[in-house]
Amino acid sequence: MYQNFLNSLRDQTGILLRFDDIAPNMNWKMMDRCERVLNKYKIKPVVGVIPNNQDTELLSYEKRDKFWQIVKHWQNNNWTVAMHGYTHVYDSETRKKDYFKYGGKSEFFGHTFQEQLSRLKKGKKIFDDNNIKVDTFFAPNHTYDLNTFDALKKAGIFKIIDGYGLSPFIKNEIKFLPQLFYKLVFIPFGIQSTQLHINYWNENDFIKFENFIKKYHSKIIDIDTAYSKKNENSLIKVLDFFIEPTLKIKRIFAKS
Ligand SMILES: [Zn+2]
C-alpha cells in the first residue's frame, strides 16, 4: 500500500524546463552554453519564442542572424517551441484583474478579442512562414483574460504553460501546465514547469543551472510527458488544492 503510494508519487513527479524571452536579440553566449548542457543530458525543454520582438530591453542584446533556422534546428531536436507573446511590449495594466491575479503590465489583458486575435494571428503567421509548428503559448508577465483564451483557441493554440497547481488541468477548453517558480527548485511531488530567464544570468547562475541539471536530470521531462500525467496520487491531490491560495497569500505579503 505504502509502496504503491510512493510509486505513484514518483510517477506523478517531474519538472519541465521553460526558457523565456527567446528572440533574435538575446544572451546567445549563455544560450549556447545551456544548449550544450541540455544536449549532454538529452533534455528537451520548452523555448518561449517572441515572434516579433520589439521590447527595447531585449533589443539591447547581441543579435544572431538566421534566428529562425536555429529555432527550426531546436524543433528538429524535439525541443518544444512555444509562442511567448507577439512583440513582448506591455501596453495595458491589469490592476490584479488578470486571470491568475498576478497583476502588473500586460501585452494581452484588457484588449478586445479582435485585437488579441490579431496579435496572435500575426505571431502565428511568423512561425508558419518559417515552417515551425506551434501549439503552446505563454503570455509575457503571465497575464491573461478570458478573451485571451478565446483568441488563442481561434488561432489554433490550445496549450498554456502557466497557472497554479501540481498537475496539468483543463479550463476554458485549454490545457494548462502549471508554472509556479521563478528559480530552479525541485519539489519532490507533482508536475511543475520552471521559468528560466537566461538573458539576466551571470556566471554563478550558469553554474547553479549546470549543477541542478547534473543532480536532477532524471526528473526533467518533456512537455508531452508532463501533459500525460494525471492527478491520481492522494498527496498531490491534497497539495494541489492548497497551492493556489498559499502562493497567492505569499504574493500578497511579499508585495505589502
Ligand atoms: Zn517574457
Residues whose N, C-alpha, C, O or C-beta is under 5 A from the ligand:
A	BS01	ZN	D20 D21 P140
